């Protein structure tokens, strides 16, 4: 099973408070950053993941797939994915068709 996730430093999840009639103020560094991750877990609980800063695209997903295949050392892989555009990218479809089963 595979999925991707993104995190941003300026995302505020939670609540704050302020006296009635005043706007609440939260402290932040002002420096924004984001981090993305793609991960797959096996039926035995083995976790493989990759962190990346760029947008999740077909080439990023293809790099992750190639790493999975390399780490599998000849064992078959059945990967369950959703309909993300990177999963359906032309470069990924071309690679999956040309890869021996």
N, C-alpha and C positions, 0 to 999 in steps of 0.2 A: 504494500500500500504506500502511495506517495502523495505528498501535498506540499504546498509552499505557503510561506507566511512572511509578512513584512512588519517592521516596527519603526516608529518615528520618535525622535526625542521630544518633539513639541506636541505630541498627543497627550491630552489630559483626560485620564480616566479617573473618576472619583468625584468627590465633592469638596467644597470649601465653604467658608462662611464669612460674613462681614456683618457689622452692626446694621440695623435697619436704616435704609436710605443711603448706604454706602456701597460702592461697587467692590466686590471681593478682588483681591490682588494675589496672584500666585507668583512666587519667585522662580526664575529660570535663568539659564546662562546666556540665552540669546543665540547660542551656536546650535544650529539644527543639524542633525544627521539622521540617516536612516540605515537600517540593516535588514537584509532579506535572508531567508533561509529556505532551502529545499531539503526534504528529508524523506527517507523510505525506511520502513520497518518490515522485517521478515516475520514469517510464522513462528520462528524460534526466538523472536525478541531482539534480533540483531538490528541495530540502528545505524544507518548511513546518512550523513547529512553534509551539506555544503553551504557555507555562508557566502554572500556576495553583496556588493553595494549597488551594482547596476540594475537596470530594469530586468524583470524576468521575461526572457525571450526564448525563441527556439534554440539559438546557439548555446545559451546558458543551460537549458534543459538537456540538450544533446551532450554537452560536456559532462553533466551529472550522469546521464545514461551510460556513457563510455566508461566512467569511473566505476559504476555499478557492475558492468560486465567484466571489467578487468579484475575487480575484487572478488567476483564470483568464481574465478579460476575454473571455468568450464562447466560449472553447474548451471542448469536452466533457471531463468528468471521469469516469473509471471508478475507483471506490475499492474496494479489497479490505479487508474488515474481519472481525473475529472475532465471536463471539457474546456479547460483553460486554452486560450489561443496558442500559447507556447507549446502545448502538448500536440496541437494539430498543425504546427508549422510545417511548411514544405520540406525544410531541411531535416526535420525529425522523421517525417513520413518516408523520405528518400532513404535515410539511414536504416530505418527499421525494415524496409523492404529488402535492402541489399545485405542485411546481416543474416548469416546462416542461422537456422533454428536448431 
